[in-house]
């Protein structure tokens, strides 16, 4: 029996070839005409512009052109590097793990004062009466005048823990007896307004969400439910363990004990925050149900070592198998709130307007105390209220670090770099990216530059430095930082922001790395130029446009630490100004405090020596060029 299949001798149908490469209206139109000529030569042959058939062909080409445009646009909006819609840039950035900042608050150190009655000791010494010393809760608010900005106390302030340098005599009676002291303590303030909202939940829903209605949300401070349970913010819902600390209990060891120890806490009640398409903050909760309790665990180093060989750690997180790569992960996403009411405490405010000068924070808004006055007599309560009403505040240092929402271009670049770093800090570039990712509530680093701590031994010339072959501290990383002041000009960061940055980087740095947080140098400059104007152009109008172009070129948001000035680029920008025939002269010069006034930095810099082949280089010490006052620092002349 033959297994040969019969051959199909029927003619194959004519397969019509269609060109899918067309992108524009003209391409679609031409392809449709060619298609009609090829497959309908006897049906239609009138391709005149005014024929009815061409009307239908052009309508189809128009539809194809529109569809092609929207498909291309949608594809482009899915690529972070080419996306233009703000909501798409925000969404993709968060998908890559980067959380854009809607606003950043300013921080400062302030001195808080209170008056307190005196008491006399058995030795005849007058001291403040501790009964009336206040204990002030974090979250108490103060405000500044001109501009009016609300500042929140970051940590509890306990006046009962006084040293002799923190109180002075303020009042005595006719006999020279001390009747009253003024006590003072320094405290950290952050420009934020505390707010509270409640949200009711019924039946549990998977990945339930709530949205905070305010704009400029700095962050979520706390979330608690009606049963008193705390809900924890995590980076992602699969993270069921958070780092926490606990008070150290005396264990009869000699020497000074630390006040806290690091521990792991298993938290079934958790949430993540993300920014919505309309730039609001959304809280997303887990998907599970149940009533699991929080568990404090101390992780043993041997258990971590065992896990790398594929072994399940022995009951360190209950009966959950720990991920071999990251022991903080599990396959659970937390529980969903059900039949409860959540109280959300969060902070709003910040922005560049929250940067205020020193001695401007001088108003007391709301003081929350936690003194136990239950056993006080009526007269003692009156004295306590008097002490409470005597609270005053003054900021000894400017409030700095406040900034508006990140520009879209910065969000793109930070998100791409953040994804590349993958939550680790290894290279100097990683340190710069992590510095920019400092959470908003801790302040804002506007400019950052990271470099190895290589010491310069001899400088033969500005273009031929001689570095030591082996750095003195090969594992040290220098991070040079700057921020903005109230007017948006560059300034050094205050101590609070630097301390916050140091603590933040501590959890990401490699074990062998040392980190130095330093101030970058600011080189104030001016511009002197001369242009020739084309005939029939108003000289003053052309000059105004040139000044605007130079001001935009030196917009400080476009400049980074260590960035040189390329004179040819600036000259080309001026040459493109409408009405300019040619740039006759262009000079960059240094402006410094001793010569130009106290508003400038006191750093002299030789622009002439730093210029090589039309490029002005910053100093070897990390620095940045700043055109501080474009209205007066740009001097222009024009002639025809």
FENRAGI-V931680 format. One record per pair of residues at least 12 apart in sequence whose ideal C-beta (glycine too) atoms are under 10 Angstrom apart, sorted by the first residue. I is the first residue (numbers start at 1). J is the second residue. Records with the same first field share a line. If there is no record, write none. Layout:
I=J ; J
This chain:
14=39
16=35 ; 38 ; 39
17=34 ; 35 ; 38 ; 39
18=31 ; 32 ; 35 ; 39
19=31 ; 32 ; 34 ; 35
22=61 ; 64 ; 65 ; 68
23=64 ; 65 ; 68 ; 69 ; 71 ; 72
24=61 ; 64 ; 65 ; 68 ; 69
25=58 ; 61 ; 62 ; 63 ; 64 ; 65 ; 66 ; 68 ; 69
26=61 ; 65
27=61 ; 64 ; 65 ; 68
28=57 ; 58 ; 60 ; 61 ; 62 ; 63 ; 64 ; 65 ; 67 ; 68
29=54 ; 57 ; 58 ; 60 ; 61 ; 62 ; 64 ; 65
30=57 ; 61
31=57 ; 61 ; 64
32=54 ; 56 ; 57 ; 58 ; 60 ; 61 ; 64
33=47 ; 53 ; 54 ; 57 ; 58 ; 61
35=57
36=53 ; 54 ; 57
40=53
44=56 ; 57
73=85
74=88
76=88
77=89 ; 91 ; 92
78=91 ; 92
79=92
80=92 ; 93 ; 95 ; 96 ; 98 ; 411 ; 412 ; 413 ; 415 ; 416 ; 419
81=412 ; 413 ; 416
82=412
83=408 ; 412
84=408
85=277 ; 408
86=100 ; 277 ; 278 ; 279 ; 405 ; 408 ; 411
87=275 ; 276 ; 277 ; 278 ; 279
88=277 ; 408
89=408 ; 409 ; 411 ; 412 ; 415
90=102 ; 274 ; 275 ; 276 ; 277 ; 278 ; 279 ; 408 ; 411 ; 415
91=274 ; 275 ; 276 ; 277
92=411 ; 412 ; 415 ; 416 ; 419
93=275 ; 406 ; 408 ; 411 ; 412 ; 414 ; 415 ; 416 ; 418 ; 419
94=272 ; 273 ; 274 ; 275 ; 411 ; 415
95=274 ; 415 ; 419
96=414 ; 415 ; 416 ; 417 ; 418 ; 419 ; 420
97=235 ; 236 ; 415 ; 418 ; 419 ; 421 ; 422 ; 423 ; 437
98=411 ; 412 ; 414 ; 415 ; 416 ; 417 ; 418 ; 419 ; 421 ; 433 ; 436 ; 437
99=235 ; 272 ; 273 ; 274 ; 275 ; 414 ; 415 ; 418 ; 437 ; 439 ; 440
100=274 ; 275 ; 279 ; 405 ; 406 ; 408 ; 410 ; 411 ; 414 ; 415 ; 440
101=218 ; 219 ; 275 ; 350 ; 403 ; 404 ; 405 ; 406 ; 410 ; 411 ; 414 ; 436 ; 437 ; 438 ; 439 ; 440 ; 444
102=215 ; 216 ; 217 ; 218 ; 219 ; 275 ; 279 ; 280 ; 281 ; 348 ; 350 ; 351 ; 404 ; 405 ; 406 ; 440
103=191 ; 192 ; 215 ; 216 ; 217 ; 218 ; 219 ; 347 ; 348 ; 349 ; 350 ; 351 ; 352 ; 354 ; 402 ; 403 ; 404 ; 405 ; 406 ; 440 ; 444
104=191 ; 216 ; 218 ; 349 ; 350 ; 351 ; 352 ; 354 ; 401 ; 402 ; 403 ; 404 ; 405 ; 406 ; 438 ; 439 ; 440 ; 441 ; 442 ; 443 ; 444 ; 445 ; 446 ; 483 ; 484 ; 497
105=149 ; 151 ; 152 ; 189 ; 190 ; 191 ; 192 ; 193 ; 216 ; 218 ; 219 ; 347 ; 348 ; 349 ; 350 ; 351 ; 354 ; 355 ; 399 ; 401 ; 402 ; 403 ; 440 ; 441 ; 442 ; 443 ; 444
106=144 ; 149 ; 151 ; 189 ; 190 ; 191 ; 192 ; 349 ; 350 ; 351 ; 352 ; 353 ; 354 ; 355 ; 356 ; 398 ; 399 ; 400 ; 401 ; 402 ; 403 ; 443 ; 444 ; 483 ; 484 ; 485 ; 486 ; 494 ; 496 ; 497
107=151 ; 154 ; 188 ; 189 ; 190 ; 191 ; 192 ; 354 ; 355 ; 397 ; 399 ; 400 ; 401 ; 402 ; 441 ; 442 ; 443 ; 444 ; 483 ; 493 ; 494 ; 495 ; 496 ; 497 ; 499 ; 500
108=144 ; 151 ; 187 ; 188 ; 189 ; 190 ; 191 ; 354 ; 355 ; 356 ; 357 ; 358 ; 360 ; 361 ; 395 ; 396 ; 397 ; 398 ; 399 ; 400 ; 401 ; 443 ; 494 ; 495 ; 496 ; 497
109=186 ; 187 ; 188 ; 189 ; 358 ; 395 ; 396 ; 397 ; 398 ; 399 ; 494 ; 495 ; 496
110=142 ; 151 ; 153 ; 185 ; 186 ; 187 ; 188 ; 189 ; 358 ; 361 ; 362 ; 393 ; 394 ; 395 ; 396 ; 397 ; 399
111=166 ; 184 ; 185 ; 186 ; 187 ; 361 ; 392 ; 393 ; 394 ; 395 ; 396 ; 397
112=134 ; 136 ; 140 ; 142 ; 153 ; 157 ; 159 ; 183 ; 184 ; 185 ; 186 ; 187 ; 189 ; 364 ; 367 ; 391 ; 392 ; 393 ; 394
113=159 ; 167 ; 168 ; 170 ; 182 ; 183 ; 184 ; 185 ; 390 ; 391 ; 392 ; 393 ; 394
114=128 ; 132 ; 133 ; 134 ; 136 ; 157 ; 159 ; 167 ; 181 ; 182 ; 183 ; 184 ; 185 ; 367 ; 387 ; 388 ; 389 ; 390 ; 391 ; 392
115=128 ; 132 ; 170 ; 171 ; 180 ; 181 ; 182 ; 183 ; 386 ; 387 ; 389 ; 390 ; 391 ; 392
116=128 ; 129 ; 130 ; 131 ; 132 ; 133 ; 134 ; 159 ; 162 ; 167 ; 170 ; 180 ; 181 ; 182 ; 183 ; 383 ; 384 ; 386 ; 387 ; 390
117=129 ; 131 ; 132 ; 171 ; 178 ; 179 ; 180 ; 181 ; 383 ; 384 ; 386 ; 387
118=132 ; 167 ; 169 ; 170 ; 171 ; 172 ; 177 ; 178 ; 179 ; 180 ; 181
119=131 ; 132 ; 178 ; 181
120=177 ; 178
125=178
126=169 ; 172 ; 177 ; 178 ; 179 ; 180 ; 181
127=162 ; 164 ; 167 ; 178 ; 181
128=159 ; 160 ; 162 ; 166 ; 167 ; 178 ; 180 ; 181 ; 182 ; 183 ; 387
129=180 ; 181 ; 380 ; 383 ; 387
130=159 ; 160 ; 161 ; 162
131=160 ; 371 ; 373 ; 376 ; 380 ; 383 ; 384 ; 387
132=159 ; 160 ; 181 ; 183 ; 371 ; 373 ; 376 ; 380 ; 383 ; 384 ; 385 ; 386 ; 387 ; 388 ; 390
133=158 ; 159 ; 160 ; 161 ; 162 ; 167 ; 181 ; 183 ; 371 ; 384 ; 387
134=157 ; 158 ; 159 ; 160 ; 183 ; 185 ; 367 ; 369 ; 370 ; 371 ; 384 ; 387 ; 388 ; 390 ; 391
135=156 ; 157 ; 158 ; 159 ; 160 ; 161 ; 368 ; 369 ; 370 ; 371 ; 372
136=153 ; 155 ; 156 ; 157 ; 158 ; 159 ; 185 ; 187 ; 367 ; 368 ; 369 ; 370 ; 371 ; 388 ; 391
137=153 ; 155 ; 156 ; 157 ; 366 ; 367 ; 368 ; 369 ; 370
138=152 ; 153 ; 154 ; 155 ; 156 ; 157 ; 187 ; 188 ; 194 ; 221 ; 368
139=152 ; 153 ; 154 ; 155 ; 156 ; 192 ; 194 ; 221 ; 222 ; 345 ; 347 ; 366 ; 368
140=152 ; 153 ; 156 ; 157 ; 187 ; 189 ; 194 ; 364 ; 365 ; 366 ; 367 ; 368 ; 369 ; 391 ; 393
141=153 ; 189 ; 192 ; 193 ; 194 ; 363 ; 364 ; 365 ; 366 ; 367 ; 368
142=187 ; 189 ; 361 ; 362 ; 363 ; 364 ; 365 ; 366 ; 367 ; 391 ; 392 ; 393 ; 394 ; 395
143=191 ; 193 ; 356 ; 360 ; 361 ; 362 ; 363 ; 364 ; 365 ; 366 ; 393
144=189 ; 191 ; 354 ; 356 ; 357 ; 359 ; 360 ; 361 ; 362 ; 363 ; 393 ; 395 ; 399
145=356 ; 360 ; 361 ; 362 ; 363
146=356 ; 357 ; 360
147=353 ; 354 ; 355 ; 356 ; 360 ; 486
148=353 ; 356 ; 360 ; 363
149=191 ; 192 ; 193 ; 349 ; 350 ; 351 ; 353 ; 354 ; 355 ; 356 ; 360 ; 361 ; 399 ; 402 ; 486
150=189 ; 190 ; 191 ; 192 ; 193 ; 194 ; 347 ; 348 ; 349 ; 354 ; 361 ; 363 ; 365 ; 366
151=188 ; 189 ; 190 ; 191 ; 192 ; 193 ; 349 ; 354 ; 356 ; 361 ; 363 ; 365 ; 393 ; 395 ; 399
152=188 ; 189 ; 190 ; 191 ; 192 ; 193 ; 194 ; 218 ; 221 ; 347 ; 349 ; 365 ; 366 ; 441
153=187 ; 188 ; 189 ; 190 ; 194 ; 366 ; 367 ; 368 ; 393
154=187 ; 188 ; 189 ; 190 ; 192 ; 441 ; 442 ; 496 ; 500
155=187 ; 188
156=187 ; 368 ; 370
157=185 ; 186 ; 187 ; 188 ; 367 ; 369
158=185 ; 370 ; 371
159=183 ; 184 ; 185 ; 369 ; 371 ; 387 ; 391
160=183 ; 371
161=185
162=181 ; 183 ; 184 ; 185
163=185
165=184
166=181 ; 182 ; 183 ; 184 ; 185 ; 186
167=181 ; 182 ; 183 ; 184 ; 185
168=181 ; 182 ; 183 ; 184
169=181 ; 182
170=182 ; 183 ; 390
180=387 ; 390
182=390 ; 392
183=387 ; 390
184=392 ; 393 ; 394
186=396 ; 397
187=393
188=494 ; 495 ; 496 ; 499 ; 500
189=361 ; 393 ; 395 ; 399 ; 496
190=218 ; 347 ; 349 ; 350 ; 354 ; 399 ; 401 ; 402 ; 440 ; 441 ; 442 ; 443 ; 496 ; 500
191=218 ; 347 ; 349 ; 350 ; 351 ; 353 ; 354 ; 355 ; 356 ; 361 ; 399 ; 401 ; 402 ; 443
192=216 ; 217 ; 218 ; 219 ; 221 ; 346 ; 347 ; 348 ; 349 ; 350 ; 354 ; 440 ; 441
193=214 ; 216 ; 218 ; 346 ; 347 ; 348 ; 349 ; 350 ; 365
194=221 ; 345 ; 346 ; 347 ; 348 ; 349 ; 366
195=212 ; 213 ; 214 ; 217 ; 221 ; 344 ; 345 ; 346 ; 347 ; 348 ; 349
196=221 ; 222 ; 343 ; 344 ; 345 ; 346
197=210 ; 212 ; 213 ; 214 ; 342 ; 343 ; 344 ; 345 ; 346
198=226 ; 341 ; 342 ; 343 ; 344
199=211 ; 212 ; 223 ; 225 ; 283 ; 337 ; 340 ; 341 ; 342 ; 343 ; 344
200=226 ; 337 ; 339 ; 340 ; 341 ; 342
201=225 ; 226 ; 285 ; 336 ; 337 ; 338 ; 339 ; 340 ; 341 ; 342
202=337 ; 338 ; 339 ; 340
203=289 ; 336 ; 338 ; 339
204=285 ; 286 ; 287 ; 288 ; 289 ; 290 ; 335 ; 336 ; 337 ; 338 ; 339 ; 340
205=285 ; 287 ; 336 ; 337 ; 338
206=285 ; 286 ; 287 ; 288 ; 289 ; 333 ; 336
207=237 ; 272 ; 284 ; 285 ; 286 ; 287 ; 333 ; 334 ; 336
208=271 ; 283 ; 284 ; 285 ; 286 ; 287 ; 336 ; 337 ; 338
209=271 ; 272 ; 274 ; 276 ; 282 ; 283 ; 284 ; 285
210=223 ; 271 ; 281 ; 282 ; 283 ; 284 ; 285 ; 337 ; 342 ; 344
211=276 ; 278 ; 280 ; 281 ; 282 ; 283
212=273 ; 276 ; 280 ; 281 ; 282 ; 283 ; 344 ; 346 ; 348
213=280 ; 281
214=280 ; 281 ; 346 ; 347 ; 348 ; 349
215=278 ; 279 ; 280 ; 281 ; 348 ; 405
216=279 ; 281 ; 347 ; 348 ; 349 ; 350 ; 351 ; 354 ; 404 ; 405 ; 440
217=273 ; 275 ; 279 ; 280 ; 281 ; 346 ; 347 ; 348 ; 349 ; 350 ; 440
218=281 ; 346 ; 347 ; 348 ; 349 ; 350 ; 351 ; 354 ; 439 ; 440 ; 441 ; 442
219=233 ; 273 ; 281 ; 346 ; 347 ; 348 ; 350 ; 439 ; 440 ; 441 ; 442
220=233 ; 271 ; 273 ; 281 ; 283 ; 344 ; 345 ; 346 ; 347 ; 441
221=233 ; 344 ; 345 ; 346 ; 347 ; 441
222=343 ; 344 ; 345 ; 346
223=269 ; 270 ; 271 ; 283 ; 285 ; 337 ; 342 ; 343 ; 344 ; 345 ; 346
224=269 ; 340 ; 341 ; 342 ; 343 ; 344 ; 345
225=269 ; 337 ; 338 ; 339 ; 340 ; 341 ; 342 ; 343
226=337 ; 339 ; 340 ; 341 ; 342 ; 343
227=291 ; 339 ; 340 ; 341
229=267 ; 268 ; 269 ; 291 ; 293 ; 294 ; 337 ; 340 ; 342
230=267 ; 269 ; 270 ; 294
231=267 ; 268 ; 269 ; 270 ; 271 ; 283 ; 285 ; 286 ; 334 ; 335 ; 337 ; 342 ; 343 ; 344
232=244 ; 265 ; 267 ; 268 ; 269 ; 270 ; 271 ; 294 ; 334
233=267 ; 270 ; 271 ; 272 ; 273 ; 283
234=267 ; 270 ; 271 ; 272 ; 273 ; 286 ; 328 ; 334
235=272 ; 273 ; 328 ; 423
236=270 ; 272 ; 329 ; 333
237=270 ; 271 ; 272 ; 284 ; 285 ; 286 ; 287 ; 288 ; 332 ; 333 ; 334
238=270 ; 286 ; 323 ; 326 ; 328 ; 329 ; 330 ; 331 ; 332 ; 333 ; 334
239=267 ; 270 ; 272 ; 326 ; 328 ; 329 ; 330 ; 332 ; 333 ; 334
240=265 ; 266 ; 267 ; 268 ; 270 ; 286 ; 292 ; 317 ; 318 ; 320 ; 328 ; 329 ; 330 ; 331 ; 332 ; 333 ; 334
241=264 ; 265 ; 266 ; 267 ; 270 ; 295 ; 297 ; 299 ; 316 ; 317 ; 320 ; 322 ; 326 ; 327 ; 328 ; 329 ; 330
242=263 ; 264 ; 265 ; 266 ; 267 ; 270 ; 294 ; 328
243=262 ; 263 ; 264 ; 265 ; 328 ; 507
244=260 ; 261 ; 262 ; 263 ; 264 ; 265 ; 267 ; 294 ; 296
245=258 ; 259 ; 260 ; 261 ; 262 ; 263 ; 265
246=260 ; 261 ; 262 ; 263 ; 265 ; 296 ; 298
247=259 ; 260 ; 261
248=260 ; 261
249=261
261=298
262=298 ; 299
263=296 ; 297 ; 298 ; 299
264=295 ; 296 ; 297 ; 298 ; 299 ; 316 ; 317 ; 327 ; 328
265=294 ; 295 ; 296 ; 297
266=292 ; 293 ; 294 ; 295 ; 296 ; 297 ; 316 ; 317 ; 318 ; 320 ; 328 ; 330 ; 332
267=292 ; 294 ; 295 ; 334
268=286 ; 288 ; 290 ; 291 ; 292 ; 293 ; 294 ; 295 ; 332 ; 333 ; 334 ; 335
269=285 ; 286 ; 291 ; 292 ; 293 ; 294 ; 334 ; 335 ; 336 ; 337 ; 342
270=284 ; 285 ; 286 ; 332 ; 333 ; 334 ; 335
271=283 ; 284 ; 285 ; 286 ; 334 ; 336 ; 337 ; 342 ; 344
272=284 ; 285 ; 286 ; 333 ; 334
273=346
275=405
279=405
281=344 ; 346 ; 348
283=342 ; 344 ; 346
284=333 ; 334 ; 336
285=333 ; 334 ; 335 ; 336 ; 337 ; 338 ; 342
286=332 ; 333 ; 334 ; 335 ; 336 ; 337
287=332 ; 333 ; 334 ; 335 ; 336
288=332 ; 333 ; 334 ; 335 ; 336
289=335 ; 336 ; 338
290=335 ; 336 ; 338
291=335 ; 338
292=318 ; 332 ; 334 ; 335
295=316 ; 317 ; 318
297=315 ; 316 ; 317 ; 318
298=316
299=313 ; 316 ; 317 ; 322 ; 327 ; 328
300=313 ; 314 ; 316
302=314
303=315 ; 316 ; 317 ; 322 ; 327
304=316 ; 322 ; 327
306=322 ; 324
307=321 ; 322 ; 323 ; 324 ; 325 ; 326 ; 327
308=324 ; 325 ; 327
309=324
310=324
311=324
312=324
313=327
317=330
318=330
320=332
326=423
347=440 ; 441
349=402
350=401 ; 402 ; 403 ; 404 ; 405 ; 440 ; 441 ; 443 ; 444
351=402 ; 403 ; 404 ; 405
352=402 ; 403 ; 404 ; 444 ; 446 ; 484 ; 485 ; 486 ; 487 ; 488
353=402 ; 404 ; 486 ; 488
354=399 ; 400 ; 401 ; 402 ; 403 ; 404 ; 486
355=398 ; 399 ; 400 ; 401 ; 402 ; 403 ; 444 ; 483 ; 484 ; 485 ; 486 ; 487 ; 488 ; 489 ; 491
356=395 ; 398 ; 399 ; 400 ; 402 ; 485 ; 486
357=395 ; 397 ; 398 ; 399 ; 400 ; 485 ; 486 ; 487
358=394 ; 395 ; 396 ; 397 ; 398 ; 399
359=394 ; 395 ; 396 ; 397 ; 398
360=394 ; 395 ; 398 ; 399 ; 486
361=393 ; 394 ; 395 ; 396 ; 398 ; 399
362=392 ; 393 ; 394 ; 395
363=392 ; 393
364=388 ; 389 ; 390 ; 391 ; 392 ; 393
365=393
367=388 ; 389 ; 391 ; 393
369=384 ; 387 ; 388 ; 391
371=384 ; 387 ; 388
373=385
397=494 ; 495 ; 496
398=485 ; 486 ; 491 ; 494
399=443 ; 485 ; 486 ; 494 ; 496
400=443 ; 444 ; 446 ; 482 ; 483 ; 484 ; 485 ; 486 ; 491 ; 492 ; 493 ; 494 ; 496 ; 497
401=438 ; 440 ; 442 ; 443 ; 444 ; 445 ; 446 ; 483 ; 484 ; 485 ; 491 ; 493 ; 494 ; 496 ; 497 ; 498 ; 500 ; 501
402=440 ; 443 ; 444 ; 446 ; 483 ; 484 ; 485 ; 486
403=440 ; 443 ; 444 ; 445 ; 446 ; 483 ; 484 ; 488
404=444 ; 484 ; 488
405=440
406=436 ; 440 ; 444
407=557 ; 558
409=557 ; 558
410=436 ; 557
413=433 ; 436
414=433 ; 436 ; 437
415=433
416=433
417=429 ; 430 ; 432 ; 433 ; 434 ; 436 ; 437
418=430 ; 433 ; 434 ; 436 ; 437
419=433
420=433
421=433 ; 434 ; 437 ; 508
423=437 ; 508
424=508 ; 509 ; 510
425=450 ; 477 ; 505 ; 507 ; 508 ; 509 ; 510 ; 513 ; 515
426=508 ; 509 ; 510 ; 513
427=450 ; 477
428=449 ; 450 ; 451 ; 452 ; 477 ; 478 ; 479
429=450
430=450 ; 477 ; 508 ; 509 ; 510
431=448 ; 449 ; 450 ; 451 ; 477 ; 478 ; 479 ; 505 ; 508 ; 509 ; 513 ; 515
432=445 ; 447 ; 448 ; 449 ; 450 ; 451 ; 477 ; 479 ; 480 ; 481 ; 560 ; 561
433=448 ; 450
434=448 ; 450 ; 479 ; 501 ; 504 ; 505 ; 507 ; 508 ; 509
435=447 ; 448 ; 449 ; 450 ; 479 ; 480 ; 481 ; 501 ; 504 ; 505 ; 515 ; 517
436=448
437=504 ; 505 ; 508
438=481 ; 497 ; 500 ; 501 ; 503 ; 504 ; 505
439=500 ; 504
441=500
442=496 ; 497 ; 499 ; 500 ; 501 ; 503 ; 504
443=483 ; 493 ; 494 ; 496 ; 497 ; 498 ; 499 ; 500 ; 501 ; 504
444=483 ; 484 ; 493 ; 497
445=479 ; 481 ; 482 ; 483 ; 493 ; 497 ; 498 ; 500 ; 501 ; 517
446=481 ; 482 ; 483 ; 484 ; 488 ; 490 ; 491 ; 493 ; 556 ; 557
447=480 ; 481 ; 482 ; 483 ; 484 ; 490 ; 493 ; 520 ; 522 ; 556 ; 557 ; 559 ; 560 ; 561 ; 562 ; 563 ; 622 ; 624
448=479 ; 480 ; 481 ; 482 ; 501 ; 517 ; 520 ; 560 ; 561 ; 622
449=478 ; 479 ; 480 ; 481 ; 482 ; 518 ; 520 ; 560 ; 561 ; 562 ; 563 ; 622 ; 623 ; 624
450=477 ; 478 ; 479 ; 480 ; 481 ; 515 ; 561 ; 622
451=477 ; 478 ; 479 ; 480 ; 561 ; 562 ; 622
452=471 ; 473 ; 474 ; 475 ; 476 ; 477 ; 478
453=471 ; 472 ; 473 ; 474 ; 475 ; 476 ; 477 ; 478 ; 514 ; 515 ; 516 ; 518
454=467 ; 468 ; 469 ; 470 ; 471 ; 472 ; 473 ; 474 ; 476 ; 478
455=467 ; 468 ; 470 ; 471 ; 472 ; 473
456=468 ; 620 ; 621
457=469
459=620
461=609
462=606 ; 609 ; 610 ; 611 ; 612 ; 617 ; 619 ; 620
463=609 ; 610 ; 612 ; 613 ; 617
465=620
467=620
473=514 ; 516
474=512 ; 514
475=510 ; 511 ; 512 ; 513 ; 514 ; 515
476=513 ; 514 ; 515 ; 516
477=505 ; 509 ; 510 ; 513 ; 514 ; 515 ; 516 ; 517
478=514 ; 515 ; 516 ; 517 ; 518 ; 520 ; 622
479=498 ; 501 ; 502 ; 505 ; 515 ; 516 ; 517 ; 518 ; 520 ; 622
480=516 ; 517 ; 518 ; 519 ; 520 ; 521 ; 561 ; 562 ; 621 ; 622 ; 623 ; 624
481=493 ; 497 ; 498 ; 501 ; 517 ; 518 ; 519 ; 520 ; 561 ; 622
482=519 ; 520 ; 521 ; 522 ; 556 ; 561 ; 622 ; 623 ; 624 ; 626
483=497 ; 498
484=556 ; 557
487=628 ; 629
488=556 ; 557
489=522 ; 524 ; 556 ; 599 ; 626 ; 628 ; 629
490=520 ; 522 ; 524 ; 556 ; 559 ; 561 ; 601 ; 624 ; 625 ; 626 ; 628
491=519 ; 522 ; 601
492=518 ; 519 ; 520 ; 521 ; 522 ; 601
493=517 ; 519 ; 520
497=517
498=517 ; 518 ; 519
499=517
501=515 ; 517
502=515 ; 516 ; 517
505=517
518=621 ; 622
519=622
520=560 ; 561 ; 562 ; 618 ; 621 ; 622 ; 623 ; 624
521=561 ; 601 ; 603 ; 605 ; 618 ; 619 ; 621 ; 622 ; 623 ; 624
522=556 ; 561 ; 600 ; 601 ; 602 ; 603 ; 623 ; 624 ; 625 ; 626 ; 628
523=590 ; 591 ; 592 ; 600 ; 601 ; 603 ; 604 ; 605 ; 607 ; 610 ; 616 ; 618 ; 619 ; 623 ; 624 ; 625 ; 626
524=590 ; 591 ; 592 ; 593 ; 596 ; 599 ; 600 ; 601 ; 602 ; 603 ; 605 ; 625 ; 626 ; 627 ; 628 ; 629 ; 633
525=554 ; 565 ; 588 ; 589 ; 590 ; 591 ; 592 ; 600 ; 605 ; 607 ; 616 ; 625 ; 626 ; 627 ; 628 ; 633
526=587 ; 588 ; 589 ; 590 ; 591 ; 596 ; 600 ; 607 ; 627 ; 628 ; 629 ; 630 ; 632 ; 633 ; 634 ; 635
527=546 ; 547 ; 550 ; 551 ; 553 ; 554 ; 565 ; 570 ; 574 ; 586 ; 587 ; 588 ; 589 ; 627 ; 630 ; 633 ; 634 ; 635 ; 636
528=585 ; 586 ; 587 ; 588 ; 589 ; 633 ; 634 ; 635 ; 636 ; 637
529=543 ; 546 ; 547 ; 550 ; 570 ; 571 ; 574 ; 583 ; 584 ; 585 ; 586 ; 587 ; 588 ; 634 ; 635 ; 636 ; 637 ; 638
530=582 ; 583 ; 584 ; 585 ; 586 ; 587 ; 635 ; 636 ; 637 ; 638 ; 639
531=543 ; 546 ; 574 ; 575 ; 577 ; 579 ; 580 ; 581 ; 582 ; 583 ; 584 ; 585 ; 586 ; 636 ; 637 ; 638 ; 639
532=579 ; 580 ; 581 ; 582 ; 583 ; 584 ; 638 ; 639 ; 640
533=546 ; 577 ; 579 ; 580 ; 581 ; 582 ; 638 ; 639 ; 640
534=578 ; 579 ; 580 ; 581 ; 582 ; 640
535=579 ; 581 ; 640
536=579 ; 640
537=578 ; 579 ; 580 ; 581 ; 638 ; 640
538=579 ; 638
539=579 ; 637 ; 638 ; 639 ; 640
540=638
541=578 ; 579 ; 638
542=577 ; 578 ; 579 ; 580 ; 581 ; 636 ; 638 ; 640
543=577 ; 579 ; 580 ; 636 ; 637 ; 638
544=577 ; 636 ; 638
545=574 ; 577 ; 578 ; 579 ; 580
546=573 ; 574 ; 575 ; 577 ; 578 ; 579 ; 580 ; 583 ; 634 ; 636 ; 637 ; 638
547=574 ; 577 ; 630 ; 631 ; 634 ; 635 ; 636
548=577 ; 630 ; 634
549=570 ; 573 ; 574 ; 575 ; 576 ; 577 ; 580 ; 634
550=570 ; 573 ; 574 ; 577 ; 586 ; 627 ; 630 ; 633 ; 634 ; 636
551=627 ; 629 ; 630 ; 631 ; 633 ; 634
552=573 ; 630
553=565 ; 569 ; 570 ; 573 ; 574 ; 627
554=570 ; 588 ; 625 ; 626 ; 627 ; 628 ; 630 ; 633 ; 634
555=627 ; 630
556=624 ; 625 ; 626 ; 627 ; 628
559=624 ; 625 ; 626 ; 627
560=624
561=618 ; 622 ; 623 ; 624 ; 625
562=617 ; 618 ; 619 ; 620 ; 622 ; 623 ; 624
563=617 ; 618 ; 623 ; 624 ; 625
564=610 ; 611 ; 612 ; 615 ; 616 ; 617 ; 618 ; 625
565=588 ; 607 ; 610 ; 611 ; 614 ; 615 ; 616 ; 617 ; 618 ; 625
566=613 ; 614 ; 615 ; 616
567=583 ; 586 ; 587 ; 588 ; 611 ; 613 ; 614 ; 615 ; 616
568=586 ; 613 ; 614 ; 615
569=614 ; 615
570=583 ; 586 ; 588 ; 614 ; 616
571=583 ; 586 ; 614
574=586 ; 636
579=638 ; 640
580=638
581=638 ; 640
584=637 ; 638 ; 639
585=637
587=607 ; 608 ; 635
588=607 ; 608 ; 610 ; 611 ; 616 ; 625 ; 627
589=605 ; 607 ; 608 ; 633 ; 635
590=603 ; 604 ; 605 ; 606 ; 607 ; 608 ; 610 ; 625
591=603 ; 604 ; 605 ; 626 ; 627 ; 628 ; 629 ; 632 ; 633
592=604 ; 605
596=628 ; 629 ; 632 ; 633
599=628 ; 629 ; 632
600=626 ; 628 ; 629 ; 633
601=623 ; 626 ; 628
603=619 ; 621 ; 623
605=618 ; 619 ; 623 ; 625
606=619
607=625
